[in-house]
Amino acid sequence: MYAFQTSRFQSHEPKWLDCQKFPRSALSAADAHWLLDTGSLTAHLRRLSHGHFHVEVLAQRWQIPRLSERRLLGMGDRHWGLVREVRLHCNRQPWVYARSVLPATSLVGRLDRLRTLDSRPLGHLLFTDPHMSRDRYEICKVPAAALDESVLAPYSEDLWGRRSRFLLSGHPIMVSEIFLPAFRPW
Ligand SMILES: C=C(O[C@@H]1C=C(C(=O)O)C=C[C@H]1O)C(=O)O
């Protein structure tokens, strides 16, 4: 249960669903356009904010990831990963909360530098990797109450979330993103 206590999510985890199984009536074409975009979110946000973009690191801890994350990443129940929680800011407003899980066994070779990213965006390293592939998204609507106040001031409506597995020279990592109220799609 330790992993739950250290996350910015409260006790329950979002109900992720394969984007192809998500009810089309609940996902407009306009939302699908940006939510299912497979390019670098960092690159989009940099353009949208004309460079007024920065990464706020909320936490970066070694812990046993959530069950669904371990399953997505093929991790055993006792395998540790580096869990990185950040907020991406555009024009000094928090637009995205992101949680990435980097299995210890993936942090080898070029990926070893993921251990010390600090406020450099993860996306730059992922999208400059010539051997990167990305799986299909899982998406969800996250009740605002699922995020604690360190991420989101009290907000009533649900928020869009997405997550996907990256393979970098065959090494898996997972990135999940929750789009906060200030977010403006491109
Ligand atoms: C995967 C990307 O990296 C972004 C940057 C992150 C970080 O610095 O921790 C986390 C998730 C993403 O929003 C991307 O730019 O698409």
The ligand as an SDF file (V2000), in Angstrom:
LIG
                    3D

 16 16  0  0  0  0  0  0  0  0999 V2000
    6.1150   11.8650  -22.7560 C   0  0  0  0  0  0  0  0  0  0  0  0
    6.3370   13.1550  -22.7290 C   0  0  0  0  0  0  0  0  0  0  0  0
    6.9720   13.7510  -21.6500 O   0  0  0  0  0  0  0  0  0  0  0  0
    6.2550   14.7130  -20.8920 C   0  0  0  0  0  0  0  0  0  0  0  0
    7.1390   15.1070  -19.7860 C   0  0  0  0  0  0  0  0  0  0  0  0
    7.0950   14.4350  -18.5830 C   0  0  0  0  0  0  0  0  0  0  0  0
    8.1590   14.6490  -17.5130 C   0  0  0  0  0  0  0  0  0  0  0  0
    9.0460   15.5140  -17.6960 O   0  0  0  0  0  0  0  0  0  0  0  0
    8.1020   13.9140  -16.4920 O   0  0  0  0  0  0  0  0  0  0  0  0
    6.0790   13.5040  -18.3300 C   0  0  0  0  0  0  0  0  0  0  0  0
    5.0720   13.3050  -19.2360 C   0  0  0  0  0  0  0  0  0  0  0  0
    4.9540   14.0500  -20.4790 C   0  0  0  0  0  0  0  0  0  0  0  0
    3.8850   14.9430  -20.4360 O   0  0  0  0  0  0  0  0  0  0  0  0
    5.9560   14.0550  -23.8630 C   0  0  0  0  0  0  0  0  0  0  0  0
    6.5010   15.1820  -23.9500 O   0  0  0  0  0  0  0  0  0  0  0  0
    5.1140   13.6070  -24.6990 O   0  0  0  0  0  0  0  0  0  0  0  0
  1  2  2  0
  2  3  1  0
  2 14  1  0
  3  4  1  0
  4  5  1  0
  4 12  1  0
  5  6  2  0
  6  7  1  0
  6 10  1  0
  7  8  2  0
  7  9  1  0
 10 11  2  0
 11 12  1  0
 12 13  1  0
 14 15  2  0
 14 16  1  0
M  END
$$$$
